[in-house]
Amino acid sequence: MMKQQIALIIGLLWFCNSIQAKEIKINSIDELAKYAAQSGNTITMEAGVYQIEDYLTDSIIQSTKPDKVGRYAMIKFSGNNNVFNFTGVTIQVNTILLSAFKGRVSEFYVSGKNVHIKGLTVTDIGNHPTVKGGHSFTVAGDHAIIEKVTLNISGSSPYGYGDLLGKGKGALVPLRKHSGMCVEGLNDKIIDCTIFSKAFGHCFFVQGGRDVLFENCYAEGVTRTTDAMLAEISGPAFDVNFASVYKNYAGTRNIVPGYTKSLNECGFRMYGKGGVDGVKTGAVTALNCTAKNTRIGFAFGKITDDVLIKNGTAIGCEVGYNVGGVKVENSKGDAVNGPLLYVYKGGVTHVELALLPTESKTTVHALACITGNNHNITLTNYRNMARSQKHSIKIGTTRPPANNGFSPLGIAPSSGVVLHNATGMPVELNAETSNCKITTSGNVLNEGENNEIVIK
């Protein structure tokens, strides 16, 4: 009887709250900031193009307080149980304002619970960098739905070299990043969202999020050849004599010709922990998502709970899939600007990938590199379209430092890997491999022990 009474009370409270929810129409960012801090409303913003600088005055900037980890917000959605309909709305952000707070900044910051934002386009104007990095969109509140949001990102320094000039300690040039959408909450859903990035930083990434869903999301960066970098007659790379923080195959720390680099970070990325409380990242699912021209398409690794990439697409990336301890189902990608796949030790990985036939115009050293134990990998040709360029599937071979394409690959003990290779690409098992089972349609070089090879 007591349980029934509690359920009735909860139901009545929910009904009362739903009755009290107001439907409000707004046509200014001042009004948006006001209602973003309130709760229990449905807000519709009049379609049009808005300038955030019309709202973000000196007094607003000076009165804005950072969160516990020092991040400032231009607009903070701190209210709970709100719906924001931004259909037809574009908010432009003059990138000069990215340095206005003298610290890390999020253009839009969702901290409230049960916030649903749909239809918004955010466009950065100019290329003025942040002071200490930041995000275009931070989703820190629980049970958020971010739907049909488009981010057009610019504003980082240096830009045009990817990560070759370094980041953090030891960087050759001070780096000021500007990333896309960071997810930190519980049970957040990112649906039908798109990021076009012309800044160095991740597109979609998870730091401390749990039960996070990305569905029908698209991330696109920009690529550039190292030859184009070396042709510069001024700029940050020229000023350091085209040095790089990464060693090349010759053993020197210089940019070398013949490669293609992404000017961004990852399309979809997971970190071990994050958020204002530094919680561990949990389950993450990416369904029907695409990464194009990013440093890594999908960089996912199991932290605490299951991680799934299903129906994914990675095209033009330096690395398509960099995974460990996760499932990749019914997905595809190319090896145009770098390997399709890196699998690393630290958990059993299950992969089903189809290789697109697009061929590379610059140097690629492998189709796939697999290390660790007991992985199950299936590689096929997309729609049975053969690829004439031959790049090897290497077992017992590790990814290069920072996944950089012109840095040497390494080796590591690997055992019990099951590979089904129907791509026609060659397979190489080095001396560190053992007890692997290989079924393949291509040539095999086997230098390991007790490996079972079946050629079809």
C-alpha positions, 0 to 999 in steps of 0.5 A: 500500500505504501509503495502505491501511495508513493507512486501516486504522489510521484505521478501527481508531482510530474503531472503538476510540473507538466501543467506548470511548464510554460511555452515561451517565445523569445527573439533575443539572446538576452531572453535566451540567457534569462530562460536558460537559467530557469526551469520547467519551460518550453522556449521557442526562439524566433528563426534568424541570425543572432550575434552573441556579442549583442548580449555578451557585454563587458558587464556580463563578462565580468559577472560570469563565474567559472565552474569548479574546473575553471571554465567560463560559459557564454550561455549557461543552461543551468535550469532543469526540465526545459525544452529549447526549440531553435529551428531556423536559428543561427547564433554567430560567435565572434572568435575575439570573444573566445579570449574575453574571459582570460580562461577556458571557455564554453560557448554553450554550457548545459549543466541542468538536468533534463534539458532538450535542445534542438535545431540550433546552429552555432557558427564561429566568425573569424580565427582568433584563438582561445586563451586557454582552450575550450569547447563550443558546446559542453553537455555536463547535465544529466539526461540531456537531449541535444538534437539537430545541433550544428557547430561550425568551429574556428579559433585555435592556434596554431592551425594548419599542422595538426599536432605536429608542433606539439601540445602541452609540455614540450610543444614547439609552439604554444597551443590554444585548442578549440574543440566541439562538443564535450559530453560529461553527464549521465544518460545524455543523448546526442542525436542528428548533430553535425560538426564542421571543424576548422580548428585544432580540437576534438569534434565529439568527445566524452569526458566522464560521461556515462550511458552516452549515446551518439546517433546519426552524428557527423564530424568533419575536419580538414586535411593537408599534405606535409608537402604543403606545410613544407612549402611555406615561406613564413608561419609557425612551422617555418619559424621552427625550421619545420621541426616536429615533436615526433620522430620520423623513420629517419630518426629525426624530429622533422616534418617529412614530405609525402604524408597527409595530416588532419588539422583536427583531433578526433571525430569521436573520442573517449577519455578515462574521466572528466567533468567537474568531479572527475568521474570515470567515463562509462558506457558509450554507444555510437550508432550510424555516425560518420567521421571525415578527415579527422586525426582519428575517426573513432578513438574509443576504449573501454573504461568501465562499461561496454562500448559499441560502434555500430554502422560507423563510417570513417573516411579520409582520417589519419586513422579510421578506428583506434580501439581497445576492448570495444565492439565495432559492428557492421562499420566501414572505412578507408585507408586513404590518409592512414590505416583503417584500424589500430587495435591495442591491448587492454581488453578483448576487441571485436571488429567487423569492418568493410574496407572502402576501395578508395586509394591513397595518394600519399604514404600509408604504412599499413592497413591495420595494426593489431596488438594484444590478446584474443581479439576477433577481427573480421575485415571484408571489402565494401560491397565486394569492391576490390582495392588494387593498392596493397597495404598489410594487416600487421599483427604484433605491430603497434601504432606509432607514437600519437598515431602519427603517420610518419613515425615508426611502428613498434612491436608488442607480444600478441596472442590468440588473435582471430583474423578473418581477412577477405580483403585480399590484403597481405597479412604479416605476423611478426616474431612476437605473435603466437597462437593466432588463427588467420583465415585470409584471401591474401598472402601471409608472412608468418614469423611467429609461433604456433600460428594457424594459417588458412588461405582461401 
